[in-house]
Amino acid sequence: MNGVPVDGMENTERTRHSPHHRAAVSHNHLEVVMCEEPIQVGFPELMTEIELVQFLRISDVSQATNPHHVVENLKRFHQLPCIHISRQPLYPLAAVRRWVEDKLTKEGAL
């Protein structure tokens, strides 16, 4: 694979490994190999409501004083995916991502 030049990098080898990608910098070139699965940085497969609020950036985009009310509205009127374990709501990350993509498609953003 042809590398992409990286300005200001030393001519040293640096490699970062994860289950999903590898990036190597060598001789002022960057090579990134991506797998089909995206990296889930910072969010677990089953998110709590607090993690969901952070993932959707509700506090950044809503003027509501209580993000819980926004989440309840999304569940009740917009079919936000949710499961309950021991009466606690959990939000599957993959399902929430699909939900966002579906909303974008329906609203004509994609």
C-alpha positions in Angstrom: 0.0 0.0 0.0 1.3 3.4 -0.8 1.8 5.6 2.2 0.7 9.2 2.6 3.4 11.7 3.5 3.2 13.2 6.9 4.8 16.6 7.3 7.1 17.2 10.3 7.4 13.5 11.3 10.7 12.0 12.1 12.1 9.1 10.1 11.4 6.6 12.8 9.0 3.7 12.8 5.9 4.1 15.0 3.1 1.5 15.0 -0.3 1.5 16.7 -2.2 -1.7 16.9 -5.8 -2.4 17.8 -8.2 -5.2 16.8 -9.6 -3.0 14.1 -6.7 -1.0 12.5 -3.0 -0.5 12.2 -1.2 2.7 11.5 2.5 2.8 10.7 4.7 5.9 10.2 8.0 5.2 8.5 10.3 7.5 6.4 7.9 10.4 6.5 5.0 8.3 5.2 1.8 7.2 7.0 0.1 3.9 6.1 -3.3 3.1 7.6 -5.0 -0.2 7.2 -8.7 -0.3 8.1 -10.9 -3.2 8.8 -14.7 -3.3 8.1 -15.7 -2.9 11.7 -15.4 0.7 13.1 -13.4 1.3 16.3 -15.7 2.0 19.2 -13.7 4.5 21.1 -15.0 5.4 24.5 -18.5 3.8 24.3 -19.4 0.3 25.3 -21.6 -2.0 23.3 -24.4 -1.4 25.8 -24.6 2.2 26.9 -26.2 3.6 30.1 -28.4 6.7 29.7 -25.5 9.0 30.7 -23.2 7.4 28.1 -26.1 7.8 25.5 -26.5 11.5 26.4 -22.7 11.9 25.8 -22.7 9.8 22.6 -25.6 11.8 21.1 -24.2 15.1 22.5 -27.7 16.0 23.9 -26.3 18.6 26.3 -24.6 20.3 23.4 -27.6 20.4 21.0 -30.6 20.7 23.3 -31.7 23.5 25.4 -33.5 21.1 27.8 -32.5 21.5 31.4 -32.8 17.7 32.0 -31.3 15.4 29.3 -33.3 12.5 30.7 -36.5 14.2 29.4 -34.9 14.4 25.9 -34.0 10.7 26.0 -37.5 9.8 27.1 -38.9 11.8 24.3 -36.6 10.1 21.7 -37.7 6.7 23.1 -41.4 7.5 23.1 -41.8 9.4 19.9 -38.8 8.6 17.8 -38.3 4.9 18.5 -34.8 5.2 20.0 -33.6 1.6 20.6 -33.5 0.5 24.2 -33.4 -2.7 26.2 -34.0 -3.2 29.9 -31.9 -5.3 32.2 -32.9 -5.4 35.8 -35.3 -2.6 35.0 -32.4 -0.4 33.9 -32.5 1.0 30.4 -29.5 0.2 28.2 -28.9 1.4 24.7 -27.1 -0.9 22.2 -24.4 1.1 20.5 -24.8 -0.6 17.1 -28.6 -0.2 17.2 -28.3 3.5 18.2 -25.8 4.0 15.3 -28.3 2.4 12.9 -31.1 4.6 14.4 -29.1 7.8 13.7 -28.4 6.7 10.1 -32.1 5.9 9.6 -33.0 9.3 11.0 -30.5 11.0 8.6 -31.9 9.1 5.6 -35.5 9.9 6.6 -34.7 13.6 7.1 -32.9 13.8 3.8 -29.4 14.5 5.2 -27.9 11.5 3.3 
